[in-house]
Amino acid sequence: MWGVALSPLLLLLYRFLTDRLGPNPISYATNLLGDTTLRLLLANLALTPLRILFGIAWQMSLRRLLGLFAFFYVCLHFTAWIAVDHFFEWGELAPDIAKRPYITVGMLALSLLVPLAATSTSGMIKRLGARNWRRLHRLVYVIGLLAVLHYLWLAKKGVNDPFIYTGVLAVLLSIRLWDWARRKTWLGFQAWRRGGHSPTRTADEMRGA
C-alpha cells in the first residue's frame, strides 16, 4: 500500500527530473496531486462498503494509512497552489478563498482533514474515547462531498472525471446509508419482539381468545 500510495509522487518527481511535465507543468503537478487526494479519499470510503457487501474485513486495517496519505497529498496540493498562484503572499490568500467558491470548499475540506489527521493515533483514540472518535471521524463524509464539489466547480467543460468521482462517492455513501437503514430496521424489529409483540405470540393469543 505504501508503494501504491507513493507512486503518483514518484511519477511526478520522475517527470520533473526528465522534463516531461508537458506544456503546462504547474497545472499538471497541481492536478495530479489533487486527483490523488480524491482517489485516496474514495479508496478510504470504499473499505467499509466492501465489508458490508462481501463480508471481508482485512482491508479495514488500511483506513488510517489511506487517510494519512490523503492528508499528505492535499497538503502538497495546497502547497503547490499557494506557491505557484500566490508565491507565498499570504495576504492574498483570504480574498482569493472568499472570491472563488471552488477554493472556498477546497480550503474547508483541508481544514476538516486536519483534526482527523491529528487524531489518527491510538493514543488519541483512547483520549477521546471510541465513541467520540468515531463521531469526529464521520467528518470524512462531509470532506468527500466537499472534495468532489471542489472538483466539479474547478473542472472545465467537457471534462468527465469529476462526474465519475461524484458517481463513485454517491454509490459508496448509498451503500452505507442502506446498511444503516437495514440495521435500524432490524434493531427496531428486535425491540418490537422484546416488547411482547411478536407475530407468534399474537397468533397464540388470538387462538386462545
Phi, psi and omega per residue, in radians:
M1 nan -0.649 3.068
W2 -1.036 -0.776 -3.138
G3 -1.099 -0.732 3.137
V4 -1.138 -0.788 -3.077
A5 -1.201 -0.573 -3.122
L6 -1.519 -0.209 -3.070
S7 -1.052 -0.671 3.082
P8 -1.077 -0.675 3.127
L9 -1.190 -0.703 3.097
L10 -1.120 -0.667 3.081
L11 -1.107 -0.729 3.133
L12 -1.104 -0.766 3.124
L13 -1.132 -0.689 3.119
Y14 -1.112 -0.790 3.131
R15 -1.156 -0.569 3.096
F16 -1.176 -0.785 -3.108
L17 -1.213 -0.482 -3.126
T18 -1.772 0.161 3.111
D19 0.979 0.877 -3.141
R20 -2.175 0.683 3.133
L21 -1.565 0.051 3.091
G22 1.505 -3.067 -3.087
P23 -1.206 -0.385 3.123
N24 -2.243 1.376 -3.042
P25 -1.071 -0.597 -3.129
I26 -1.129 -0.822 3.122
S27 -1.105 -0.698 3.137
Y28 -1.073 -0.827 -3.111
A29 -1.129 -0.780 -3.123
T30 -1.114 -0.761 -3.130
N31 -1.165 -0.700 3.136
L32 -1.096 -0.749 3.130
L33 -1.163 -0.698 3.105
G34 -1.170 -0.766 3.109
D35 -1.058 -0.734 -3.125
T36 -1.120 -0.707 3.087
T37 -1.008 -0.843 -3.097
L38 -1.152 -0.692 3.123
R39 -1.122 -0.688 3.112
L40 -1.190 -0.640 3.069
L41 -1.096 -0.788 3.141
L42 -1.169 -0.659 3.081
A43 -1.086 -0.698 3.090
N44 -1.095 -0.770 -3.130
L45 -1.241 -0.297 -3.125
A46 -1.459 -0.245 -3.045
L47 -1.130 -0.817 -3.141
T48 -1.184 -0.772 3.046
P49 -0.990 -0.588 3.070
L50 -1.098 -0.701 3.101
R51 -1.181 -0.699 -3.129
I52 -1.124 -0.788 -3.030
L53 -1.403 -0.647 -2.987
F54 -2.047 -0.084 3.081
G55 1.264 0.295 3.105
I56 -1.736 2.525 -3.013
A57 -2.267 -0.099 -3.074
W58 -1.062 -0.532 -3.073
Q59 -1.252 -0.252 -3.097
M60 -1.133 -0.406 3.117
S61 -1.226 -0.155 -3.115
L62 -1.611 -0.062 -3.044
R63 -1.027 -0.825 -3.096
R64 -1.108 -0.772 -3.111
L65 -1.104 -0.796 3.139
L66 -1.128 -0.691 3.127
G67 -1.122 -0.737 3.131
L68 -1.204 -0.625 3.078
F69 -1.176 -0.652 3.077
A70 -1.073 -0.735 3.105
F71 -1.136 -0.698 3.114
F72 -1.043 -0.801 -3.100
Y73 -1.275 -0.592 3.118
V74 -1.214 -0.539 3.054
C75 -1.173 -0.689 3.062
L76 -1.144 -0.705 3.110
H77 -1.058 -0.792 3.119
F78 -1.142 -0.732 -3.141
T79 -1.079 -0.743 3.118
A80 -1.078 -0.685 -3.134
W81 -1.179 -0.850 -3.086
I82 -1.214 -0.521 -3.121
A83 -1.340 -0.681 -3.036
V84 -1.549 -0.807 -3.075
D85 -1.336 -0.537 -3.028
H86 -2.189 -0.060 3.137
F87 0.871 0.735 3.117
F88 1.050 0.499 3.004
E89 -1.484 1.552 -3.006
W90 -1.132 -0.431 3.133
G91 -1.170 -0.415 3.127
E92 -1.526 -0.113 -3.033
L93 -1.191 -0.882 -3.076
A94 -1.061 -0.823 3.107
P95 -1.048 -0.630 -3.138
D96 -1.200 -0.665 3.109
I97 -1.124 -0.739 -3.121
A98 -1.249 -0.514 -3.048
K99 -1.430 -0.583 -3.052
R100 -1.932 1.976 -3.083
P101 -1.044 -0.622 -3.110
Y102 -1.190 -0.522 3.055
I103 -1.285 -0.643 3.127
T104 -1.023 -0.883 -3.117
V105 -1.229 -0.561 3.083
G106 -1.124 -0.757 3.112
M107 -1.172 -0.619 3.099
L108 -1.140 -0.713 3.099
A109 -1.098 -0.758 3.103
L110 -1.074 -0.760 -3.133
S111 -1.088 -0.676 -3.139
L112 -1.270 -0.441 3.098
L113 -1.267 -0.447 -3.085
V114 -1.027 -0.913 3.142
P115 -1.143 -0.502 3.107
L116 -1.196 -0.746 3.097
A117 -1.161 -0.666 -3.101
A118 -1.208 -0.429 -3.106
T119 -1.899 0.452 -3.075
S120 -1.492 -0.121 -3.092
T121 -1.483 2.787 3.113
S122 -1.118 -0.610 3.111
G123 -1.085 -0.704 3.134
M124 -1.221 -0.568 3.077
I125 -1.084 -0.736 3.122
K126 -1.167 -0.699 -3.122
R127 -1.170 -0.741 -3.121
L128 -1.362 -0.495 -2.981
G129 1.589 2.486 -3.041
A130 -1.033 -0.708 -3.102
R131 -1.163 -0.827 3.127
N132 -1.132 -0.636 3.121
W133 -1.109 -0.761 3.120
R134 -1.114 -0.689 3.112
R135 -1.084 -0.773 3.132
L136 -1.085 -0.750 -3.043
H137 -1.370 -0.046 2.963
R138 -1.221 -0.197 3.040
L139 -1.045 -0.311 -3.129
V140 -1.081 -0.497 3.088
Y141 -1.161 -0.761 3.107
V142 -1.125 -0.722 3.135
I143 -1.074 -0.739 3.091
G144 -1.044 -0.759 3.113
L145 -1.120 -0.753 3.119
L146 -1.130 -0.641 -3.110
A147 -1.148 -0.794 -3.137
V148 -1.228 -0.580 3.080
L149 -1.152 -0.707 3.063
H150 -0.991 -0.776 -3.123
Y151 -1.213 -0.710 3.140
L152 -1.077 -0.752 -3.118
W153 -1.312 -0.437 -3.088
L154 -1.479 -0.637 -2.987
A155 -1.166 2.609 3.090
K156 -1.399 2.810 3.117
K157 -1.088 2.479 -3.139
G158 1.607 -0.134 3.100
V159 -1.605 2.109 -3.032
N160 -1.653 -0.239 -3.069
D161 -0.969 -0.753 -3.137
P162 -1.037 -0.620 3.139
F163 -1.246 -0.581 3.079
I164 -1.146 -0.812 3.122
Y165 -1.097 -0.692 3.115
T166 -1.099 -0.721 3.112
G167 -1.125 -0.722 3.111
V168 -1.095 -0.771 3.119
L169 -1.089 -0.732 3.132
A170 -1.063 -0.723 3.119
V171 -1.122 -0.810 -3.104
L172 -1.104 -0.744 3.121
L173 -1.224 -0.588 3.114
S174 -1.134 -0.685 3.107
I175 -1.102 -0.759 3.106
R176 -1.106 -0.746 3.141
L177 -1.119 -0.721 3.103
W178 -1.084 -0.759 3.138
D179 -1.144 -0.697 3.111
W180 -1.093 -0.780 3.132
A181 -1.134 -0.676 3.125
R182 -1.111 -0.772 -3.137
R183 -1.186 -0.681 3.097
K184 -1.098 -0.717 3.126
T185 -1.115 -0.747 3.136
W186 -1.139 -0.758 3.114
L187 -1.118 -0.679 3.090
G188 -1.114 -0.682 3.118
F189 -1.147 -0.721 3.112
Q190 -1.126 -0.700 3.096
A191 -1.125 -0.660 3.123
W192 -1.118 -0.689 3.122
R193 -1.218 -0.710 3.129
R194 -1.143 -0.432 3.114
G195 -1.352 0.047 3.089
G196 1.537 0.405 -3.103
H197 -2.041 0.561 -3.133
S198 -1.218 2.598 3.139
P199 -1.020 -0.619 -3.111
T200 -1.158 -0.796 -3.130
R201 -1.133 -0.695 3.125
T202 -1.096 -0.693 3.137
A203 -1.169 -0.715 3.120
D204 -1.086 -0.731 3.127
E205 -1.098 -0.679 3.136
M206 -1.152 -0.659 3.114
R207 -1.191 -0.649 3.119
G208 -1.160 -0.580 3.121
A209 -1.205 nan nan
